């Protein structure tokens, strides 16, 4: 057996890499955690946390503008852009500090602050020039923002979503490119903070939604608040200090000028930066090796992939789960096991929020599943109308024959909580009928979930049709 420098080398000290380290540490003391870039995780530095800080400011401004519906008249709010960004950066730095403190608690000899590339299947060349060999390797190198070449026409007025959180003040106007999660969250938040925003999509994506009805509802809802072109052909030029966007979306076309072009066109894996071509791994057309998501293992090799590097499920809790799985299996080789993954869960922090739980509509269709759909509109849902947040549509999916609860897609108030509720029921293996046996208080938004489930249960043949109209009818209805 070869004599390696370490048992496990982990490339990347982000969420997945840190989780892999903690897990591998349970089985071996011979570990190298290698990262030459900025520490602090994508989530804390430029992702989940700073974006939610910006959204929190936007929500506060929006709430202050909508009090008249309750008969409460207040002066129009003013937004201090410098103060907004100062808080975003200060709190962001606190969150990053917590992560840095966690890395500082790792065994100092295990952390190598250098970049690394593969020399061969077991050998990594560090930025300093020295080589390190490893019995098993976990690739957790993360991802970076994607800015298509056409955007370079904006010159120094091109910013990526990471750059937003380093601004000292809010810009006057921004063209946001990308109708996915990042584009929707940042676009709406900047709009509500007084920035003139226009969003340009390309392929009709509305966040992660795949259910045609929910997607159409969401597209209409967001476009009613600020200008959005979901399927735009665009031409970008630079004229003086202005970024000029000429666009056509079907018969709708026009020209707009902005201070900045914000690329929110997704992220790309950093796998292309670590010399995978020097290994014996077979790479797919995207330049990545295929791997088993239930073991994190590449084929039957000693190499594992976790987190955003795989570009599969770029979500923090998924990255942490993959890191734990990869770290355990790498340390225990040749014993490596497949583990069941958690039930799918996704949230977009727009207003209304978007939520997904379990299997998506498209996943069920692609799998050829036989399923029924129950739904509820939040426009007349009791608690939603009370709070003036009565926008949204929830659709839940149940397996024909068994009545098993399979998944849901939604846009609506408190979707972050409703998605959790449904994901937990799906993870527990509950049927639609069993889920309906849970207590529902009155009046709460969760009663809307019950209405949708009753609709689904009836279509599955396990219950009566719900009343045509009610204010979240109680158990006896």
Secondary structure as GFF3:
##gff-version 3
##sequence-region A 1 477
A	DSSP	beta_strand	6	11	.	.	.	ID=ss1
A	DSSP	alpha_helix	15	24	.	.	.	ID=ss2
A	DSSP	beta_strand	31	34	.	.	.	ID=ss3
A	DSSP	alpha_helix	42	46	.	.	.	ID=ss4
A	DSSP	alpha_helix	48	65	.	.	.	ID=ss5
A	DSSP	three_ten_helix	67	70	.	.	.	ID=ss6
A	DSSP	alpha_helix	81	104	.	.	.	ID=ss7
A	DSSP	three_ten_helix	108	110	.	.	.	ID=ss8
A	DSSP	beta_strand	111	112	.	.	.	ID=ss9
A	DSSP	beta_strand	116	120	.	.	.	ID=ss10
A	DSSP	beta_strand	123	126	.	.	.	ID=ss11
A	DSSP	beta_strand	131	139	.	.	.	ID=ss12
A	DSSP	beta_strand	143	145	.	.	.	ID=ss13
A	DSSP	three_ten_helix	149	157	.	.	.	ID=ss14
A	DSSP	beta_strand	158	160	.	.	.	ID=ss15
A	DSSP	alpha_helix	161	164	.	.	.	ID=ss16
A	DSSP	beta_strand	173	177	.	.	.	ID=ss17
A	DSSP	alpha_helix	181	192	.	.	.	ID=ss18
A	DSSP	beta_strand	196	200	.	.	.	ID=ss19
A	DSSP	alpha_helix	212	223	.	.	.	ID=ss20
A	DSSP	beta_strand	228	229	.	.	.	ID=ss21
A	DSSP	beta_strand	233	239	.	.	.	ID=ss22
A	DSSP	beta_strand	242	249	.	.	.	ID=ss23
A	DSSP	beta_strand	252	258	.	.	.	ID=ss24
A	DSSP	beta_strand	260	263	.	.	.	ID=ss25
A	DSSP	beta_strand	267	269	.	.	.	ID=ss26
A	DSSP	three_ten_helix	270	273	.	.	.	ID=ss27
A	DSSP	three_ten_helix	276	278	.	.	.	ID=ss28
A	DSSP	beta_strand	303	305	.	.	.	ID=ss29
A	DSSP	three_ten_helix	307	310	.	.	.	ID=ss30
A	DSSP	alpha_helix	316	332	.	.	.	ID=ss31
A	DSSP	beta_strand	345	348	.	.	.	ID=ss32
A	DSSP	beta_strand	353	358	.	.	.	ID=ss33
A	DSSP	alpha_helix	361	366	.	.	.	ID=ss34
A	DSSP	beta_strand	371	377	.	.	.	ID=ss35
A	DSSP	alpha_helix	382	386	.	.	.	ID=ss36
A	DSSP	beta_strand	393	399	.	.	.	ID=ss37
A	DSSP	beta_strand	405	412	.	.	.	ID=ss38
A	DSSP	alpha_helix	415	427	.	.	.	ID=ss39
A	DSSP	alpha_helix	432	435	.	.	.	ID=ss40
A	DSSP	alpha_helix	446	459	.	.	.	ID=ss41
###
